[in-house]
Amino acid sequence: VESIPSEEDNEIEQVEEAKDEDVRWLRRRLRIKVEGDDIPDPWTSWSIPLRHHKNILAGIEESRWIEPTAIQMQCGPIVINKIDCVASAPTGSGKTGAFLIPIAAALEDNDEENALILVPT
């Protein structure tokens, strides 16, 4: 037996399609290229994904970072979800914040976690 989708189901599907199009538009606009499956949507602000991390948000505010840069928008949700990430961006684009902020949030959430950061010399 096949059920007929309700108007509510159709509305939910339309909202999800619109959201997907917004994400594709943002990535195109900021020249964010992603590869892989189940890539999380970019962050468009610091306040929602880090709402439980008042100290981190205070540090971001003190540093006068108004909003995440393109690399921070896309790497933040990848790193905080413990997905491997290889990223490339120009000097001064916020790469360090792209991985340190989500790592700091994860470490703040769980005293049992550790992080190893390898950087080229």
Contacts in CASP RR format, 6 or more apart in sequence:
PFRMAT RR
TARGET T0000
AUTHOR 0000-0000-0000
METHOD contacts of the structure
MODEL  1
VESIPSEEDNEIEQVEEAKDEDVRWLRRRLRIKVEGDDIPDPWTSWSIPL
RHHKNILAGIEESRWIEPTAIQMQCGPIVINKIDCVASAPTGSGKTGAFL
IPIAAALEDNDEENALILVPT
5 13 0 8 1.000
19 41 0 8 1.000
23 41 0 8 1.000
23 42 0 8 1.000
26 32 0 8 1.000
26 42 0 8 1.000
26 44 0 8 1.000
26 73 0 8 1.000
27 33 0 8 1.000
27 34 0 8 1.000
27 42 0 8 1.000
27 74 0 8 1.000
30 42 0 8 1.000
30 70 0 8 1.000
30 73 0 8 1.000
31 70 0 8 1.000
32 42 0 8 1.000
32 70 0 8 1.000
32 71 0 8 1.000
32 73 0 8 1.000
32 74 0 8 1.000
34 74 0 8 1.000
39 78 0 8 1.000
39 83 0 8 1.000
40 77 0 8 1.000
40 78 0 8 1.000
40 81 0 8 1.000
40 83 0 8 1.000
41 77 0 8 1.000
42 68 0 8 1.000
42 73 0 8 1.000
42 74 0 8 1.000
42 77 0 8 1.000
43 49 0 8 1.000
43 68 0 8 1.000
43 72 0 8 1.000
43 73 0 8 1.000
43 76 0 8 1.000
43 77 0 8 1.000
44 67 0 8 1.000
44 68 0 8 1.000
44 73 0 8 1.000
45 67 0 8 1.000
45 68 0 8 1.000
46 57 0 8 1.000
46 60 0 8 1.000
46 65 0 8 1.000
46 67 0 8 1.000
46 68 0 8 1.000
46 101 0 8 1.000
47 57 0 8 1.000
49 76 0 8 1.000
49 77 0 8 1.000
49 80 0 8 1.000
49 105 0 8 1.000
50 56 0 8 1.000
50 57 0 8 1.000
50 60 0 8 1.000
50 101 0 8 1.000
50 105 0 8 1.000
51 57 0 8 1.000
52 109 0 8 1.000
53 104 0 8 1.000
53 105 0 8 1.000
53 108 0 8 1.000
55 108 0 8 1.000
56 101 0 8 1.000
56 104 0 8 1.000
56 105 0 8 1.000
56 108 0 8 1.000
60 101 0 8 1.000
68 76 0 8 1.000
69 89 0 8 1.000
69 93 0 8 1.000
69 94 0 8 1.000
69 98 0 8 1.000
70 89 0 8 1.000
70 93 0 8 1.000
71 87 0 8 1.000
71 89 0 8 1.000
71 93 0 8 1.000
71 94 0 8 1.000
71 95 0 8 1.000
71 98 0 8 1.000
72 94 0 8 1.000
72 97 0 8 1.000
72 98 0 8 1.000
72 101 0 8 1.000
74 87 0 8 1.000
75 85 0 8 1.000
75 87 0 8 1.000
75 95 0 8 1.000
75 98 0 8 1.000
75 99 0 8 1.000
75 102 0 8 1.000
76 98 0 8 1.000
76 99 0 8 1.000
76 101 0 8 1.000
76 102 0 8 1.000
77 102 0 8 1.000
78 85 0 8 1.000
79 85 0 8 1.000
79 98 0 8 1.000
79 99 0 8 1.000
79 102 0 8 1.000
79 103 0 8 1.000
79 106 0 8 1.000
80 102 0 8 1.000
80 105 0 8 1.000
80 106 0 8 1.000
82 106 0 8 1.000
85 99 0 8 1.000
87 95 0 8 1.000
87 98 0 8 1.000
89 95 0 8 1.000
89 98 0 8 1.000
99 117 0 8 1.000
100 117 0 8 1.000
103 115 0 8 1.000
103 117 0 8 1.000
106 113 0 8 1.000
106 115 0 8 1.000
107 113 0 8 1.000
107 114 0 8 1.000
107 115 0 8 1.000
END
